[in-house]
Amino acid sequence: MDQGRDGAARRASAPATPRTDRRSAADRRFARRGAAHDARLALATVRALLTTQLERDPQLPADVVACLHDATREVDRITVLLAPDVGGAVTRACDLGAVARDVARAQAVVFGIPVTCRGPAVDVACDHATVWRVLTNLVHNACRAAGPAGAVTVAVAVGAHPGAVVVRVRDTGAGCAPPWTAGIGLEVVDRLLDTLGGSLDAAGVPGGGTEVVVTLPAAAPAWTTTGCVTA
């Protein structure tokens, strides 16, 4: 009897064997498509709620209106990522300065720390959604590294050679430690830049912190006339 109880106890304490996913590859693809479809419906609902709030109360403070507009743009970008044809043919040109400004402002709200963006507006030969993904991952990581008492700067500038545009993301954290590419966010960035013909580098900066430098191909003409953008 004791042996029976001991055996039952051992079976109860043993880790459960993971169940094998018996669905076919087609079933799994359908499940992913279905989940993406439902997520797009949810995002459409969120966008409608945000738009309704903006239209319902015209007396909202300016900073609240700006935050709601930023949230709406974030919803739109996520919706694009969930589209069935994501990664297909896109318009490969966007204003890097405008995207950097949007990302800086959004991440400043998320982390509650200063995230400043400076530099002239400049067109790059990359689609808007991909540039947004690259910058969001980099600025998000920089904010995490900076910590609640830190700060992040995003600077857009012409590259060292014609046809290139550079964006620098610098934080005031403890500095990068090898391997600085660890983490899925930077892996995503690295792969996206590979498809764009861009490059990524990072190094510690004097006084602490890390600066990540992204080089992207410029569109023609490289410079617009809209001047400097500041988040």
N, C-alpha and C positions, 0 to 999 in steps of 0.2 A: 504493500500500500504506500509506504514512504517513497519507494522508487517511482511509483506512478505519479505521486505528487511532485517529486523532484523533476521528473521528465516534463510534466505540464508547466512547471515554473520556468524551466529552461526554454521551452517553446514560446512561452508568453514573453520572456525577456529578449528573445532573439530578434534582431532587426527584420522587418518585413522585406520579403523579396519583391523588388520592383516589378510591377506588372508590365508585360510586353505590350507595346502599342500594336494591336492587331489590325488597325485600320490600313487600308491600302494607301499607296502614295497619292492616288486621285482623291481619296477621302480626306487625307491630310491637307492637300492643296485646297479642296473645297472648304474645309474648316477655316483655313487661314483667310480665304477670300470672304467667307461669311463674316468672320470677325472684323475684317477691315471694312466691309460694307456697313456693319452695325456701328462701328466706331465713327465712320463718316456721318451716319445719321445723328449720332450723339453730338458730334462737333457742329453739325448744322443747327441743332437745337440750341447749343451754347451760343453760337454766333447770333441766332435770332434773339435770344435773351439779352445779349450785350447790346445789340442794335436797338431793341425795344427800350432798354433803359436809357440809352443816349437820346432817343427821340421823345421819351416820356417826360424827362426832366431837363428842360433847357437851362435851368439855373444851376446846374452842377458846377462845382469849382473847376477851374481850368486844368488843374493837375489830375483830377478825377477823370475828366473827359479824355485827357491824353492817355491815361492808364487804360481806360476802356477801349480806346482806339488801338493801343498796342496789343491788348488782349485779343481783339478781333483779328489783327494781322497775324498773331501767333496761331490762332485757330485756322486761318486760311492756309498758312504754311504747312501745318500738320495735315490738313486735308489733302494738300498736294502730295505729301509723302505717302499717303494711304491710297492714292489713286492706282487703279490696276495697271496703268502704263507708266508708272514712275520709272525714271531712268531711260525713257525713250527720247524721241526727238523733242527738243525744247528750244526756246529762243535763247541763244547763247550770248547774251549781253546784258549787263546790269550795272547800276551805279554802286560801286563798292562802298563809297562813303555813306550813302543812304542806308545800306544794309548794316554797316558797322554801327551807325548811330542808333538804329532800331534795336540791335542786339545789346548794345551798351546800356541803353535806357531800361530794357526789360530785365537784364541781369542785375542791374543796380536795385531794382525793386525786389527781385527774388532774394537777394542776399543782404540788402539793407546797407550797402557800403558804396562809397563813391566809385563810379565807373565812368571815366571821361573819354570822349572820342574827339579826335581832332584830325585835320587834314582836308585838303580840297576834294571836291567830288571828282571821281575818276571812274570811267567805264572800263570794265574788264570783260574779256571774252569768255564769260562763264554764265550759266543760268542762275537766276535769282535764288531758287530753292537750294541749290548745292552750295552757293556762297553762304547762305544763311546757316546751313548745317555746319559748315566748317567753322564759321565765326562763333556760333552758339556754343559748340563744343569747347572751343579754345577759351572763350571768355568765361564760360561756366567753370572750367577747370581752374582758370586764373583766380576767380573769386573764391573758390574753395581753398586754394593755396594761400590767398591773402588773409583769410580769416576775418572774424567780425570786426577787428580793429584795423584792417588793412585797406588797400585801395588798388584799383586796376586802371591802366591807361591803354587805350587803343589808338594807334596812330597809322594813318594811311599816307603813303608817299610814293613818288616815282622810284622805280628800281634803279640799280647802278648801271643798267644798260637799256637801250631803247626797247620798247615792246614789253616791259615788265613793270608790274605794280607790286608794291610791298605793303603789307599790313603787319604791324608789330603789336603784340599783346604782352604787356608787362604787369607783373604783380609785385606786391611788397612782402611776399611770404618768406619762408625760410630758404628758398632756392631749390632748384631741381637736383634730384639724386639719381644716378644711373640705375636702371634704364629709364630715361625720362619719357619714353614712348609707352610705358606700361599703362594699361587701362583701355577699355573698349572705345571710349570717346576719341582718344588720339589714334587708335587703329582705324576708326571710321574716317577721321580727318585724313590720315595718310593715304587711304585707299581712294577717297574722293579726289584728293589732289593729284593722285596718279592718273585718274581719268581726265583731269583738266589740264594736264601738262604743267602743274605747279610743283612747288617744293616746300618743305617744312624743315625748320631747324630751331634749336633751343639752346640756351646757355644761361648760366647764372649771371647776375649783374652785381656790380660793386654796391655794397651796402645791404645786400640781401634781396632775394626775389629772383624771379625767372623772367626772361624775355623769349617769347616764341615768335619766330619770324616766318611769315608765309609769303611766298612769291607767286604771283598769278600773271597770266598773259594779259596784256592790255588790249582793249578793243581799239579800233581806229575810227575817229581820232581819240587819242588817249584821254585828253583833258576836256572837261566840259567847262562852261562859263558860270556855273552856279556858285562858285566860291567855296568858302570853308564851311564845313558842317561841324556842329558841336553838340554833343549830347548833354 
